[in-house]
Amino acid sequence: MANSEILHPKAVAVITGAGSGIGLAAALKYAKYGMSLYLADIDESSLQSAIGKVKAVDGVGEVFATKTDVSKVEDVVELRDKVLEEFGEIHILMANAGISKPTPAFSLSTPLSELQSSWHQVLDTNFFGVLNVCQAFAPIMARQENASAVIVTGSKQGITCPPGNAGYNVSKAGVKTFTEQLAHELRNVPDSRCSAHLFVPGWVHTGLTGAKTGAPKPSGAWTPEQTVDYMVDKVFEEGDFYVICPDNETNNVLDKARIQWNLDDILQNRPALSRWHPNYQARFDDFIAAKQGLSAGARSRSRGRRALGSQDSGFPTEADISRF
């Protein structure tokens, strides 16, 4: 069921990770509908800059902001209480935040304490940040008279799980599963008019890909604005739960083929992550070619690329992985 009735003047949107990238693009998009905004971000300077940009949108409603660390449930509860004090209800909640650090499944060289510290940082923000935000706000939204939507930012890495950044993949796989459970539970609350949606960007030029430092947008990437426009159409016009965004390099056909191959690992009892297993590389490429209607000898565009993790960081960046 579509939720177009949610996008109207004076409706309220709460956005975490609103200081830049997709969060800021979403705030600017909702502002154009005349909505009121409550912005949250851990980066105070980015948040202050975002406030000015959102307030400058013609016709925007009231705009508030507060520094929030979503990994700390007490910060999230404080945010919720401030929102309710100002507005009394929430029409859109965007649980949007993410960090990436080197987090292999195990390490031959990194001390265990250091490795686990990195894992906790990634999981605390990427997974528990979503958990904290949704569990704090969903009970309020589920009881509201007016329609509302919870939009959780996931990642294709949480679905296809490419090797090279295990902690990030685990965190986003957890986000996917949690949001599925959230959607089910919300639709089973009597008289609830709150829905949940999993927003999965493609390759987007954000701070994780160098946008904050002025790096030019790669030709294959979408802008945050393009990504948010796609999401808004899919959620509020079509009512989709799974919003798997394409980009200038990866279309929906390719995304679906990659996802299908991953799921078939289970059904066909292939090795874990067989797509990256040398014995299955050619089969995967031919499978992708067939799904795209190419000749049997055609190869996936992933073939011949430099190996993941070949940059100086020692692990794949968001730009590396989101294309896979």
N, C-alpha and C positions, 0 to 999 in steps of 0.2 A: 504494500500500500504506500502510495506516495505521501510525502510530508510537506508539500508545497505551502500549506497553511502556516507553517512555522516561520517562514521568511516574511516578516512584515514589520513595519515601523514600530518601535518601542518593545519588540521582543528582545529577549536577553540572551547573549552568547557569552559563555565563559571559556576562555582558551588558555591552556598552559603551553609553555614554550612559545609564547606570543611575541617575544622580542625580535625575532628574525625569521627568515625562511618561510616554511609552510604556515607556521602559526601566525606570523604577521600578515601573510597573504590572505589567510582566512579572515583575520580581523578586518582588513580593508574591504574584502568582499562583502561581509555581513554589514559593514558600516554603510555601504551603498544602498542597502535595503532599508536604511533608517533605523537599524537595530541599535540597542544599547550594548556596550561591551565591558566586560571585566577581564582584564589582561593579567596574566601571571607569567613570571619567568625568573630564573635564578640569577640572571645577569642584569644587574640594576641599570647599567648604562644602556644596554640594548632596550630594556623596558622603557626607559624614559624617552629614548628616541622613537620607539613605536607609538607611545602615547601621542606625541606631537603629530605623527603621520596619520593616525586614525582620527584624531580630532579635526584634522584639516579636511576630511571627507565631507562634502556638502550633504547636509541632511542627516548626518549621523546623530544617534541619540546620545545618552549620557555615556561617558567613558571614564572608567576607573582602572586602577592597576595596583598590584602589590607584589613585592618580591616574594617568591615562593620556591622552596626546595621540595619538589614532589616526592622525593625519597623519604621525607620526614612527614609522617602522618599528622603530627601536630600542626605543621605549616599548612597542610591541605585542609584540616578542620577549620583553622583560622580563616583561610580563604573562603571556604563555604559559608561560614558565619557572616563574613563581611558582605558576601554577595546577597545572602538572604536579608540582611539588614537593609541593604540599599534597594533591592528589587522584589524580594518576596518569593520569586520563582525563577526558574531557568528554562529556557526553550532549547538551547543548544549547548552541550558540553563537549568540548574537544580536548581529549586526553592526548596531548601531543608533546612528546619529549624524547630525547635519545642522545646517548653518547656512545663512542666506540673507543676501545682500548685493545692492546694486544692480549688476547685471551685464548690461547690454544687449549685443547682438551687436556694436555699434559705438557710438561717441559723437561727437557734433559739438562737445562742450564739455569733457568730461573728458579730462585728459591721458592719453596712452597708458600711461605707467608706472603711473598710479593705477588705470586701468581693468583692466590686466592683473594688478595686485596683488590686486584684488578677485576676479578670476576664479581666480587661483591659490589664494586662501584657500578659496573655495567648493569647487573641485575637490579640493584637498588633503584636506579633511575629508570631503566627501560621497562622492567616488569613491575616492580613494586610501586613505581611512580604511577603507572596506569591503575594498578590495583587500589592504591590509596585514593586516587581521584574518583574512580568509579564507585568504590564502596562508600565514600563520603557523600557523594551527590545523588547516586541512583535512588536511594530510598525516598528522597525528597521529590525527585522528578517522577517516580512511579506513582506517587499519590496526587500529583497535580491534576487539576481539571483540564488544563490546556495541553495540547500535544507538545511533545518534546523529543529530542534525539541525542543520544550519546554517540559520538564519533571518535573512534580510537585509531590512532596512527600506528599501523603495523609496518611490515617490510616484506618484500619478496624473499629476503634471506630467512625469514621465519617459516617459509613454505617450501622453498627448494633447497635451503640449507647448504650453500656452497662451502667447500672446505676453506680454511684459512683464518676464520674468525669465530671460533666455536661459541664464545660467550655471547657475542651479539646475536648469533643465530638462535641460541637457546632462549635468550630473553625475548626475542620477537616471536619464536614459536610458542612460548608461553603466553604472549599477548594475544596471538591468534586464538588459542584454545580458550583463554579466559573470556575473550569477547564473544565467542560462540556460545559459551555457557551463560554469559550475561544476557545475550539476546533471547535465549530460550527462557530464562527465568523471568525476564521482564514481560514477555508476552503471555506468561502464565500468572501474572499478578492480576487479580480481578479488577476490571475497569481501568487498567493501566493504559495510558496513551503515550507511553515512552518506548522508543525503539532503540536498538543498538546497531552499529554499523562498523565494519572493519575497513578502514581506509588504508590502502596499500599503494603508496607512491611508486612510480618507476624511477628512472634515473633523473634526479632533480638537482639543479644547481643551487645548493644551499651552503651554509657555513661548513658542513662536513665535506664539501667538495671544493672549498676555497673561495666561496663568494665573499666572505667577510674580509678577506685580504685583498680583494680586488681582482682575483683571477678571472679571466674571461670565461663565459659559459661555453662548455664544449658543445659542438654542433649536435651531438646525439642526445643531449639532455633537454628536458623541459624546464621552463621557469617555474618557480613556486606558484605564480599566478595561473599558468596553464593547468597545473596539477589540481589546484583548488577549484577552478572552473569545472573541470571534469568531475571532481568529487561532488560538488554541489548539484550538478545535473543528475548524477547517478543516485544520490541519496534522496534529494528533495523532489525530484521529478519522477524518477523511476522506482524509488523505494528499495534499491538494492542493499543487501547486506554486504556481500563481497564486492568491494570497489577496487579492482585490480587495474591500476593506471598504466597506460602505454607511455611511450616517449618517442623521440625522433629516431631511435634505433630499434626499439622493440615494440612490435604491434601485439594486438590481443591474441592473434593466432599463435605467435611464437611463445607468448606467456603461457597459454593453455597447454601447448605441447610440452613445454618444460615441466609444468606442474604434473601433467599426466605421466611423464616418464618417471618422475620421482615417486608417485603413488604406485606405479607398476613395479618398482623395486620390491615392494611388499607382496603384491599379488603374484609376482613371478619368482619370488625368493632369490633375487639377485643380490650381489654384494652391496653393502651399504654405500650410498652415494655412487652408484655404478656409472653415473654420467661422467665422473672423473676417474674411472677405473680404466687403465690402458686396454684391457681386454674388451671393453664395451664402447670405447671412443667412436670407432667407425660405425657401429650399430646405432649409437645415439645420433650421430650426424645424419645418417640415412633416414632415421625416424623423423628428425626435424625437417629434413628436406621434403619428405613425403607429406608431412602435415602442412607444409607451406606450398605444396603443389609444384615443387621443383623436380628436376630430373633425379633419378636414383643415385647418380654419381655426385650430386651436389653435396657440399659440406656446410655445416653450421658455421655461422660467423664467429663462433667462439673458438674455432680451430685456427691455430696459427697466431693467436694473441700471445703476448708475453705472459709468463706464468704469474698466477696470483701471488702477491706478496713480494714481487720483485722490486718494489720501490724501496727507498731508504728506510721506511718505517718498519719493514720486516713483516707487515701484515697488510691485507688488502684494505684499501680505503672504501668508503661508501660508494664512490664512483666506480671502483673496480667491481664490487660485488653486485650492486643493484642491477647491473646489466646482465647478470647470469641467472 
